[in-house]
Amino acid sequence: YTLESMADAQQRVRNGTWTGGVSLDAIRIGEELAMGWHYWYKNATTDPKESGGRVTLARSVVGTCHGLAKYPYMRDTRRSVGLDQFQMQVTEIPGLPTPDLLVAHIYDDRMAIGCYDVDIHPVLGCSWAKPVFQDWPILPFYLPYRAFTNAKFTNLVAAGKTMAQSFIVNSATRVHPVEWSSGTAAGVIAAFAVQKSNADVHAVYRNAQVLAQVQVGGEKQTPT
């Protein structure tokens, strides 16, 4: 896993060896694996006559000594715990469509929409609990205001993979269209919080009138 445990990260802070909460061992293993895939792709699947030798690691382009990216793509990250300890749960996004049921749970504080299956890839050396690979028939779902908040910090807006959501829900919200939708909503929330409540996103949620204005603002940018 690319992130250190909270305990290890805190110990590094105390020792003065802070590395951003990232496990350097995991990064090293990832780099070795990426190099292996590159070697295999270049030598086992590509005809040099067709590629003209263009399959290469462009060190000068990416600015690294090995030609790999400066930072790995994160499929998962630490997620927020929202206002009032809120987290989106997988039971709130599935269902079978009927003439009377076309969307999943309708939150009163809905801000954006998404629609993607629960899609979790296996991880080498790890085993998941049975509910992770359960069949979840997903309906178009809403992203509520509380999913963009953090319980401890009133001036923080979370979006994308960092929203207040469970691991399983994150597998349905992690794709680009849903992340873009969440990013738009987060921008609207942040703007209204600055304008209306001294950057306090909790206060916006507590004020039904202001929350309704935020929802209207979000609707102008992304359908709800």
C-alpha positions as CSV (number, residue, x, y, z in Angstrom):
1,Y,0.0,0.0,0.0
2,T,1.5,3.4,-1.0
3,L,0.6,5.2,2.2
4,E,2.2,4.6,5.5
5,S,0.1,3.7,8.6
6,M,-0.9,6.7,10.7
7,A,1.4,5.4,13.5
8,D,4.4,5.1,11.2
9,A,3.8,8.6,9.6
10,Q,3.5,10.2,13.1
11,Q,6.7,8.5,14.2
12,R,8.5,9.9,11.1
13,V,7.3,13.3,12.0
14,R,8.8,12.9,15.5
15,N,12.1,11.6,14.1
16,G,12.4,14.4,11.5
17,T,12.2,11.9,8.6
18,W,8.8,12.9,7.2
19,T,8.2,11.6,3.7
20,G,4.7,12.9,3.1
21,G,3.0,9.9,4.5
22,V,4.1,7.8,1.6
23,S,5.8,4.4,2.0
24,L,9.1,4.6,0.1
25,D,9.3,0.8,0.1
26,A,5.9,0.6,-1.7
27,I,7.1,3.2,-4.2
28,R,10.3,1.2,-4.9
29,I,8.3,-2.0,-5.4
30,G,5.9,-0.1,-7.7
31,E,8.8,1.3,-9.8
32,E,10.3,-2.2,-10.1
33,L,7.0,-3.6,-11.2
34,A,6.5,-0.8,-13.7
35,M,10.0,-1.4,-15.2
36,G,9.1,-5.1,-15.5
37,W,5.9,-4.3,-17.4
38,H,7.8,-1.9,-19.7
39,Y,10.5,-4.5,-20.5
40,W,7.8,-7.1,-21.2
41,Y,5.7,-4.8,-23.4
42,K,8.7,-3.5,-25.4
43,N,10.4,-6.9,-25.9
44,A,7.5,-9.4,-26.0
45,T,4.5,-7.7,-27.5
46,T,5.8,-5.0,-29.9
47,D,7.3,-5.6,-33.3
48,P,10.3,-3.3,-33.5
49,K,9.7,-2.9,-37.3
50,E,6.3,-1.4,-36.6
51,S,7.2,0.7,-33.5
52,G,10.4,2.0,-35.0
53,G,11.9,1.8,-31.5
54,R,9.5,4.4,-30.2
55,V,8.6,2.4,-27.1
56,T,10.9,3.9,-24.6
57,L,11.1,5.6,-21.2
58,A,11.6,9.3,-22.0
59,R,13.7,10.5,-19.1
60,S,14.1,14.0,-20.4
61,V,10.4,14.4,-20.9
62,V,9.2,13.3,-17.5
63,G,12.2,14.7,-15.6
64,T,13.2,11.6,-13.7
65,C,16.3,9.4,-13.7
66,H,14.4,6.3,-14.6
67,G,11.8,7.6,-17.0
68,L,8.9,6.8,-14.9
69,A,6.4,9.4,-13.6
70,K,7.4,11.6,-10.7
71,Y,4.5,10.3,-8.6
72,P,2.3,7.2,-8.9
73,Y,-1.3,7.2,-9.9
74,M,-3.3,6.5,-6.8
75,R,-6.3,4.2,-7.2
76,D,-7.2,4.8,-3.5
77,T,-6.4,7.3,-0.8
78,R,-7.3,8.3,2.7
79,R,-11.0,9.4,2.8
80,S,-12.7,12.0,4.9
81,V,-15.1,11.4,7.7
82,G,-17.8,14.0,7.1
83,L,-19.9,16.4,9.2
84,D,-21.7,14.5,12.0
85,Q,-19.5,11.5,11.2
86,F,-21.2,11.0,7.8
87,Q,-19.9,8.6,5.3
88,M,-21.7,7.4,2.1
89,Q,-22.5,3.7,2.4
90,V,-22.9,1.2,-0.4
91,T,-26.5,0.5,0.8
92,E,-27.4,4.0,-0.4
93,I,-26.4,3.6,-4.1
94,P,-27.7,0.2,-5.4
95,G,-31.1,-0.9,-6.6
96,L,-32.9,-2.3,-9.6
97,P,-34.6,0.3,-11.9
98,T,-38.4,0.3,-12.1
99,P,-40.9,2.9,-13.4
100,D,-41.1,4.2,-9.9
101,L,-37.4,3.9,-9.0
102,L,-34.9,5.5,-11.4
103,V,-32.3,6.8,-8.9
104,A,-30.7,5.6,-5.7
105,H,-31.2,7.2,-2.3
106,I,-32.3,10.8,-2.6
107,Y,-30.4,12.9,0.0
108,D,-32.0,16.2,1.1
109,D,-28.5,17.8,0.8
110,R,-27.7,16.3,-2.7
111,M,-25.1,18.3,-4.7
112,A,-24.1,16.2,-7.7
113,I,-24.7,12.9,-9.4
114,G,-22.8,9.8,-10.4
115,C,-23.3,6.5,-12.1
116,Y,-20.8,3.7,-12.1
117,D,-20.7,0.1,-10.9
118,V,-18.9,-1.0,-7.7
119,D,-15.7,-2.0,-9.4
120,I,-12.9,-3.3,-7.2
121,H,-9.8,-4.9,-8.7
122,P,-8.0,-7.6,-6.8
123,V,-4.7,-6.7,-5.1
124,L,-1.7,-9.0,-5.2
125,G,-1.3,-10.6,-1.8
126,C,-4.5,-9.2,-0.3
127,S,-7.9,-10.8,0.3
128,W,-11.1,-8.9,0.6
129,A,-14.2,-9.5,2.8
130,K,-17.1,-11.1,0.9
131,P,-19.2,-7.9,0.7
132,V,-16.5,-6.3,-1.4
133,F,-17.1,-8.6,-4.3
134,Q,-20.9,-8.9,-3.7
135,D,-23.0,-8.0,-6.8
136,W,-24.3,-4.5,-6.3
137,P,-26.7,-3.4,-9.0
138,I,-26.1,0.3,-9.1
139,L,-28.6,3.0,-9.9
140,P,-27.6,6.6,-10.8
141,F,-26.8,8.1,-7.4
142,Y,-26.4,11.4,-5.6
143,L,-23.4,12.9,-3.9
144,P,-24.6,14.7,-0.7
145,Y,-23.2,17.9,0.7
146,R,-22.0,16.1,3.8
147,A,-19.7,13.9,1.7
148,F,-17.7,16.9,0.8
149,T,-17.1,17.9,4.4
150,N,-14.8,16.9,7.2
151,A,-15.9,16.4,10.8
152,K,-12.9,18.1,12.4
153,F,-12.2,21.0,10.0
154,T,-14.8,23.5,9.1
155,N,-12.9,25.2,6.3
156,L,-12.0,22.0,4.4
157,V,-13.9,20.7,1.3
158,A,-13.1,17.2,0.1
159,A,-13.8,15.9,-3.4
160,G,-13.1,12.9,-5.6
161,K,-11.4,10.0,-3.9
162,T,-11.1,11.9,-0.6
163,M,-14.9,12.4,-0.1
164,A,-16.6,11.0,3.0
165,Q,-17.4,7.6,1.7
166,S,-16.8,3.9,2.4
167,F,-14.1,1.9,0.5
168,I,-16.8,0.2,-1.5
169,V,-18.6,3.4,-2.5
170,N,-15.3,4.9,-3.5
171,S,-15.0,2.1,-6.1
172,A,-18.1,3.5,-7.8
173,T,-17.2,7.2,-7.4
174,R,-13.5,7.0,-8.4
175,V,-14.0,7.3,-12.2
176,H,-13.4,10.6,-14.0
177,P,-17.0,11.6,-14.8
178,V,-18.1,11.2,-11.1
179,E,-14.9,12.9,-9.9
180,W,-15.5,15.8,-12.3
181,S,-19.0,16.1,-11.0
182,S,-17.8,16.1,-7.4
183,G,-15.1,18.6,-8.2
184,T,-17.7,21.0,-9.6
185,A,-19.9,20.7,-6.5
186,A,-16.9,21.1,-4.2
187,G,-16.0,24.4,-6.0
188,V,-19.5,25.7,-5.6
189,I,-19.5,24.7,-1.9
190,A,-16.2,26.5,-1.3
191,A,-17.3,29.6,-3.1
192,F,-20.5,29.9,-1.1
193,A,-18.7,29.1,2.2
194,V,-16.4,32.0,1.6
195,Q,-19.2,34.4,0.5
196,K,-21.8,33.4,3.1
197,S,-20.2,32.0,6.2
198,N,-16.6,33.1,6.6
199,A,-15.3,29.9,5.0
200,D,-17.3,27.6,7.4
201,V,-18.7,24.8,5.3
202,H,-20.4,23.3,8.5
203,A,-22.3,26.5,9.0
204,V,-23.6,26.4,5.4
205,Y,-25.0,22.9,6.0
206,R,-26.7,24.0,9.3
207,N,-28.4,26.9,7.5
208,A,-31.2,25.5,5.4
209,Q,-31.7,28.7,3.4
210,V,-28.0,29.0,2.5
211,L,-27.8,25.2,1.8
212,A,-30.6,25.6,-0.7
213,Q,-28.7,28.4,-2.4
214,V,-25.6,26.2,-2.7
215,Q,-27.7,23.5,-4.2
216,V,-29.1,25.9,-6.8
217,G,-25.6,27.0,-7.5
218,G,-24.5,23.4,-8.0
219,E,-27.4,22.7,-10.2
220,K,-26.3,25.4,-12.6
221,Q,-23.0,23.6,-13.1
222,T,-23.9,20.0,-12.8
223,P,-27.3,18.4,-12.9
224,T,-28.9,17.1,-9.7
